[in-house]
Amino acid sequence: MGLLIAGLLLFFASHSVGLAAPGFREREVARMGTGPWKLAYSAVSLIALILIIWGYGAARQEPVVLWSAPAWTRHAAALLSVVGFVLIAAAYVPGTKMKEALGHPMTVGTGFWALGHLLANGRLDAVLLFGAFLVWSVIVFATRRARDRAAGTRYPPGSLAKDAIAAAAGVVFALVFALFLHGPLIGVRPFG
């Protein structure tokens, strides 16, 4: 469980620098340059993800069951994950109504993904992993939206055509991940 916790701490610390210490982040980007900052940030994020995946896999070998999730929660997890992937795609497709409305669709998408997985997993390691991502996404979204309001930030108007592109990309990636990558990477096959 220690590797999982270390990975989560490293991941959330690196992903919260701009939120918790924006002045520090700006000074470091100015000092290092944008490219080296992004490279260092990516390296730390990759190390954190490796620790999370490795730690989660190790923790699953000695499960501590807190509750048994009903069968319907697997369907809820699949649905909420697809919604999450669509919102994450909307963060990268320029000009979506989802981005216009939410401002930070990737953060909301992460929350949907985490909620779905939290519902369907009653082990301590899963509650720690998905609960942490859910709490983090709620805090980050609320903080970013408050900053947007304070700064008067408005996101460009979106179009339904761009939403359709984001939806198609999100659904395709969710299916590819669930059917072909989830098992080999995570060790769990969502659909058998």
C-alpha positions in Angstrom: 0.0 0.0 0.0 3.0 2.3 0.6 3.9 2.5 -3.2 0.3 3.4 -4.0 0.2 6.1 -1.4 3.6 7.5 -2.5 2.5 7.5 -6.1 -0.8 9.3 -5.2 1.1 11.9 -3.1 3.6 12.6 -5.9 0.9 12.7 -8.5 -1.3 15.1 -6.6 1.6 17.3 -5.5 2.8 17.7 -9.0 -0.6 18.3 -10.4 -1.5 20.9 -7.7 1.6 23.2 -7.9 -0.2 25.6 -10.2 -3.2 25.6 -7.9 -1.6 25.8 -4.5 1.5 27.8 -5.4 0.9 29.6 -8.7 3.7 32.2 -8.0 6.2 29.4 -7.4 5.2 27.7 -10.7 5.5 30.9 -12.7 8.9 31.7 -11.2 10.2 28.1 -12.0 8.8 28.2 -15.5 10.5 31.6 -16.1 13.8 30.3 -14.5 13.8 26.9 -16.4 11.9 27.7 -19.5 8.7 26.2 -20.7 10.2 23.2 -22.4 12.3 22.0 -19.5 9.5 22.7 -17.0 7.1 20.5 -19.1 9.7 17.8 -19.4 10.3 17.8 -15.6 6.6 17.8 -14.9 6.0 15.0 -17.4 8.8 12.9 -15.9 7.4 13.4 -12.3 3.9 12.5 -13.6 5.1 9.4 -15.3 7.0 8.2 -12.2 3.9 8.9 -10.1 1.7 6.9 -12.5 4.1 4.0 -12.5 4.1 4.0 -8.7 0.3 4.2 -8.6 -0.2 1.3 -11.0 2.5 -0.8 -9.4 1.3 0.0 -5.9 -2.3 -0.7 -6.8 -1.4 -4.0 -8.3 0.6 -5.0 -5.3 -2.2 -3.9 -2.9 -4.7 -6.0 -4.8 -2.6 -9.1 -4.0 -3.6 -8.7 -0.3 -7.1 -7.2 -0.5 -8.9 -5.6 2.4 -12.6 -5.8 1.5 -14.7 -3.0 2.9 -17.9 -3.9 1.1 -19.1 -6.1 -1.8 -20.2 -3.9 -4.7 -23.5 -5.0 -6.3 -23.3 -6.2 -9.9 -25.1 -3.0 -11.2 -22.2 -0.9 -10.1 -20.0 -2.4 -12.9 -22.5 -1.0 -15.4 -22.5 2.4 -13.6 -18.7 2.4 -13.7 -18.7 1.7 -17.5 -21.2 4.4 -18.1 -19.5 7.0 -15.9 -16.1 6.1 -17.4 -17.3 6.7 -20.9 -18.7 10.1 -19.9 -15.3 10.8 -18.3 -13.4 9.9 -21.4 -15.8 12.1 -23.5 -15.1 15.0 -21.2 -11.4 14.4 -21.2 -11.5 14.4 -25.1 -13.5 17.7 -24.9 -10.5 19.3 -23.2 -8.4 18.6 -26.3 -10.9 19.3 -29.1 -11.0 23.0 -29.5 -14.3 24.8 -29.7 -16.6 22.4 -27.8 -19.7 23.5 -25.9 -18.5 21.2 -23.1 -15.4 23.4 -22.7 -17.5 26.5 -22.9 -19.8 25.3 -20.2 -17.4 23.6 -17.8 -14.2 25.5 -18.4 -12.2 22.4 -17.2 -13.8 19.3 -18.7 -10.7 17.1 -18.1 -11.1 17.7 -14.3 -14.8 16.9 -14.4 -14.1 13.8 -16.6 -11.6 12.6 -14.1 -14.2 13.0 -11.4 -16.8 10.9 -13.3 -14.2 8.2 -14.0 -13.2 8.1 -10.3 -16.8 8.1 -9.1 -17.7 5.1 -11.3 -14.7 3.1 -10.2 -15.3 4.0 -6.5 -18.9 2.7 -6.8 -17.8 -0.6 -8.3 -14.8 -1.4 -6.0 -15.1 -2.0 -2.3 -11.5 -2.8 -1.5 -9.4 -0.5 0.7 -6.9 0.1 -2.1 -9.6 1.0 -4.6 -11.3 3.3 -2.1 -8.0 5.0 -1.5 -7.1 5.3 -5.2 -10.5 6.3 -6.7 -11.6 8.3 -3.6 -8.4 10.4 -3.7 -9.0 11.1 -7.4 -12.6 12.0 -6.8 -11.8 14.4 -3.9 -8.9 15.9 -5.8 -11.0 16.5 -8.9 -13.8 18.2 -6.9 -11.4 20.5 -5.1 -9.5 21.4 -8.3 -12.6 22.0 -10.3 -14.1 24.2 -7.6 -10.9 26.2 -7.2 -10.4 26.7 -10.9 -14.0 27.8 -11.5 -13.7 30.3 -8.6 -10.5 31.7 -10.1 -12.3 31.9 -13.5 -15.1 33.8 -12.0 -12.8 36.1 -10.1 -10.7 36.8 -13.3 -13.9 37.2 -15.5 -12.6 34.3 -17.6 -15.0 33.3 -20.4 -14.4 30.3 -22.7 -14.9 30.7 -26.4 -18.3 29.6 -27.8 -18.4 26.0 -28.8 -20.3 24.1 -31.5 -22.3 20.9 -31.5 -20.1 19.6 -34.4 -17.0 19.9 -32.1 -18.9 18.2 -29.3 -19.7 15.3 -31.6 -16.0 14.9 -32.5 -15.1 14.9 -28.8 -17.9 12.4 -28.0 -16.9 10.1 -30.8 -13.2 10.3 -29.8 -14.0 9.7 -26.1 -16.3 6.7 -26.8 -13.8 5.1 -29.2 -10.9 5.6 -26.7 -13.1 4.3 -23.8 -13.9 1.1 -25.8 -10.3 0.5 -26.9 -9.1 1.0 -23.4 -11.7 -1.2 -21.7 -11.5 -4.0 -24.3 -7.8 -4.1 -25.1 -5.7 -2.1 -22.6 -7.4 -2.3 -19.2 -6.6 -6.0 -18.7 -2.9 -5.9 -19.7 -2.2 -2.6 -17.9 -4.4 -2.8 -14.8 -4.9 -6.6 -14.5 -8.7 -6.4 -14.5 -10.8 -7.1 -17.5 -13.9 -4.9 -17.1 -16.1 -7.1 -19.4 -15.0 -10.6 -18.5 
